[in-house]
Amino acid sequence: MGLEGKHQFGSIGEQRVTFVEKKIEEERVHFLKNLLESNGLEVIVEELKRKSEEDPLLYNIGVTDMVFNPTVYVFQRRLKTLDGKHIVNQDYWNQVSADTKPQYWKNS
């Protein structure tokens, strides 16, 4: 799903959440869960039902903070990496690059 401008919210179980990403694989869930929890957010993960055994196992991930919007938090530079020393940029969020130095604006 990546970063989108939409603020999606709903429920996971009985808990109201802001969805961070939907229909993602387990590896992505682990990355986002660790990142968001290290930034002080309460994370809830929902395993989606598969139509058949051949279908991949997918998840929805959300946070209990109803004003959290991943796009806003990344571009306002409000999230820190797991070590707490660097700011999360768009490439880091999307797991394209671990380099946090180039901001979302790239000067050639």
C-alpha positions as CSV (number, residue, x, y, z in Angstrom):
1,M,0.0,0.0,0.0
2,G,2.8,2.4,0.8
3,L,2.1,6.1,1.7
4,E,-1.2,7.5,0.6
5,G,-2.8,10.8,1.5
6,K,-6.0,9.1,2.7
7,H,-6.7,8.7,6.4
8,Q,-8.3,5.3,6.7
9,F,-9.8,4.1,9.9
10,G,-12.1,1.3,11.1
11,S,-12.0,-1.5,13.5
12,I,-9.8,-4.5,14.2
13,G,-11.8,-6.7,16.5
14,E,-13.4,-4.5,19.1
15,Q,-10.7,-1.8,18.8
16,R,-11.1,1.3,16.7
17,V,-7.9,1.9,14.7
18,T,-6.3,4.1,12.1
19,F,-5.1,1.7,9.4
20,V,-1.5,2.0,8.5
21,E,-1.5,-0.5,5.7
22,K,-3.8,-3.3,4.5
23,K,-3.2,-6.6,2.8
24,I,0.5,-6.8,3.5
25,E,2.8,-9.7,4.0
26,E,4.3,-10.9,7.3
27,E,7.8,-9.4,6.7
28,R,6.3,-5.9,6.1
29,V,4.1,-6.3,9.2
30,H,7.2,-7.0,11.4
31,F,9.0,-4.0,10.0
32,L,6.1,-1.6,10.5
33,K,5.2,-3.0,13.9
34,N,8.7,-2.6,15.2
35,L,9.0,0.9,13.7
36,L,5.7,2.2,15.0
37,E,6.1,0.7,18.5
38,S,9.6,2.2,18.8
39,N,7.8,5.6,18.1
40,G,5.4,5.0,21.0
41,L,2.3,3.9,19.1
42,E,0.1,1.0,20.1
43,V,0.0,-1.4,17.1
44,I,-2.8,-3.9,16.4
45,V,-2.4,-6.6,13.6
46,E,-5.2,-8.5,12.0
47,E,-4.6,-11.7,10.1
48,L,-6.9,-11.9,7.0
49,K,-8.7,-15.1,6.1
50,R,-7.4,-16.9,2.9
51,K,-9.8,-18.1,0.3
52,S,-7.7,-21.1,-0.4
53,E,-4.5,-22.7,1.0
54,E,-2.5,-21.5,-2.1
55,D,-3.2,-17.8,-1.4
56,P,-0.6,-15.9,0.6
57,L,-1.2,-15.0,4.2
58,L,-2.0,-11.3,4.4
59,Y,-2.5,-8.9,7.3
60,N,-3.9,-5.5,8.1
61,I,-2.0,-3.3,10.5
62,G,-3.4,-0.4,12.5
63,V,-2.6,1.9,15.4
64,T,-5.0,3.0,18.2
65,D,-4.0,6.7,17.7
66,M,-7.0,7.9,15.7
67,V,-5.2,11.0,14.4
68,F,-2.1,9.1,13.1
69,N,-1.7,9.4,9.4
70,P,1.5,7.7,8.0
71,T,1.9,10.2,5.1
72,V,1.7,13.2,7.4
73,Y,4.0,11.7,10.0
74,V,6.7,10.8,7.4
75,F,6.6,14.1,5.5
76,Q,6.5,16.1,8.7
77,R,9.5,14.2,9.9
78,R,7.8,13.0,13.1
79,L,9.0,9.3,13.0
80,K,12.4,8.1,14.0
81,T,14.2,4.9,12.9
82,L,14.4,1.9,15.3
83,D,17.7,3.2,16.8
84,G,16.0,6.6,17.5
85,K,18.9,8.6,15.9
86,H,17.5,9.2,12.4
87,I,14.4,10.6,10.8
88,V,12.2,8.2,8.7
89,N,11.9,9.3,5.1
90,Q,9.8,7.9,2.3
91,D,12.4,5.4,1.0
92,Y,13.0,4.1,4.5
93,W,9.2,3.7,5.2
94,N,8.7,1.9,1.9
95,Q,11.8,-0.3,2.6
96,V,13.4,0.9,-0.6
97,S,16.6,2.1,1.1
98,A,18.0,2.1,4.6
99,D,19.6,5.5,3.9
100,T,17.8,8.1,5.9
101,K,20.0,11.0,4.9
102,P,18.3,12.0,1.6
103,Q,15.0,13.6,2.4
104,Y,11.9,13.2,0.2
105,W,13.2,16.2,-1.8
106,K,16.3,15.0,-3.7
107,N,18.7,17.7,-4.9
108,S,20.9,16.4,-7.7
